[in-house]
Amino acid sequence: MTRTSAVVRICLAVIVAAGAPAAVFGEPAPAVLRVEDAVTAALRNNLSVKAATVDARARKLASDLSFNKFFPSVSVQGTALRLNQTVPSVVGVMGGNAVYLTPDRNNLALGLTIQEVFSPTFFVLMNQAALAYQDSAVDKAQAERTIAAAVKKAFYQLIVQKKAIDLTRSRLEKSEERRRQAEVSFQVGQTSELNFAYASQNVEGIVIDLRDMETANKAALTSFEQLLGFDTREDMELSGDLDVAGVALDRWDGLESERLDVRKARLAVQQVENALRIQGTVIMPSFIFQYTADPTLNGPTPDTILKGGNWVQTTGGLSLTLSWDLSPLLPGSDYRVKLDEYNARLGLARESEAMTLRSALDDTEEQKRSIRASMDNLEGLGRALESAKRAYDLTEASYKAGAGRLLDLQDAELAWQGANLQILNEKLKLMALLFDRDAKYATTRE
C-alpha cells in the first residue's frame, strides 16, 4: 500500500466515524466550502446536536418557570340540573299552619376552589430544575464540540488528500517529460531501451495511483457533503490550509476546571446533594390555604341570575390546614431507606468526581506531551524535507547531465514526495490533537 492510498483510507474512516448520527439532507452545497462553514452546517443539521438543543431548551424553560410551584391551583365548575319531580318542603309555621315551598325543577350550581400549598420542598425543587438545565447545557456543549472536532478532522483529512493528489500530478508531469526525453534518446541511440521501459513503467504506475486517488477523493467528498447535510455536487472545493502556527502551550494552567467532563461530574454531585435536601424537607410540615364556594340558584332565569341575592351558598369558606406527615420518623420507614440510598450515592458521586478530576489532569499532561512531540516532529520533518529536496535536485541535475541513472532519480523523487506527505500528515496529527483538546473544554481555546 502506498502512502497516498493510506491517506485515502484514513480520510474515509474519519468521515464515516464522524457521520454518526447522520445529518438531515437536502441543503444545497456551496461551490467553495470553508472549515467554519462546514462546522456551522454540521451543528445546524446533525441529529444528536438537534436533540441536545431541544432538551436544553426545554430544561431551561422549566428552570425559568420553576417558581410556578408557588402558584395556587384554581378550579371552577358549573352544574345545570333539572329535577324529575319537585317535592314541597316546610320552610316555616305561620298561625299554626305550615308554610310549604315548592322548588323549581330547574337548578344551577357553581363551584369554585382556590388552594395554595406552601412547602419547603418547593425551594429545593426549583434548585433541582436549575441543576437539570445546567446538566443538559453540558450535554449540548459536549455534543456540539464532539461534532465540530470530527468535522474539522474530516475536513483537513480531505485537504491532505487533495494535496497528495496535487503532488502525484506534479510527479506525473515530470515522469511524462522524462519518458518523452528517454524515447527521443532511445530513437537516436543515446540511451538503452531499458531506460525507456523504466520511464514508461513509472508513468503507468503513477497514472494508476492517481486515478485511484481521484476516485477515492470524489467518494470521500460525497460522504463529507452528506455528513454536513448538503446535496452532492462534483465541483465543490475545500478552502483551507494546514496552518499550525501560533500553537500555544502556556494556556493550560487552571483549565481543568473548565473541562466538560469535570463540570459534568461536579453537577452529578450537586444533583445528589439536592436530592438529599429534597428528602430532608419531606419531614417538614406544609401549609394549605383553601377557599371554596358553591353558590346555587333555584329556577334560573335571566332576571334571577343577575341578582346576587338569589344565589344561596350552603357550604364553603376559607380554611388553613397544617399537614405534617410523621411516618418518616418511624424506624424502617421508606424515608430512611431512601436517605441511606442517597447518602451512598453521594459518596460514589464524590469519588467519581475525584477520579474524573485526576483523569482530566493526567489527560491534560498527556495532551501537552503529545502536542510538544508533534511540534518537535514537525521541526525534524522540515529538515528532512529540505534534505530530500536537495537530494532530488542533485539527482535530477546528475541525470540531466547524463551521469545519473533514471532509477536513482525516481527513488529520489519518491523520497521527496514521501517527505512532503509525512510533514502534511504530521501537521494533520497536530491539528487533530488541538481539535480533540478543544472538544473537551467549556470554552474554545484561543
Protein Blocks (a to p, Z undefined) as FASTA:
>chain_A
ZZklmmmmmmmmmmmmmmpccddehiacdfbdcfklmmmmmmmmmmklmmmmmmmmmmmm
mmmmmmmmmpccddddddddddfbdcdddfbdeehiacdddddfbdcdddddddddddfk
lmmmmmmmmmmmmmmmmmmmmmmmmmmmmmmmmmmmmmmmmmmmmmmmmmmmmmmmmmmm
mmmmmmnopacfklmmmmmmmmmmmmmmmmmmmmmmmmmmmmmmmmnopacdfkbccddd
ddfehiafklmgoplmmpmklmmmmmmmmmmmmmmmmmmmmmpccdddddddddddehia
fklmmpmklpccfbdcddddddddfklmpghiaklmmmmmmmmmmmmmmmmmmmmmmmmm
mmmmmmmmmmmmmmmmmmmmmmmmmmmmmmmmmmmmmmmnopacfklmmmmmmmmmmmmm
mmmmmmmmmmmmmmmmmmmpmbdcZZ
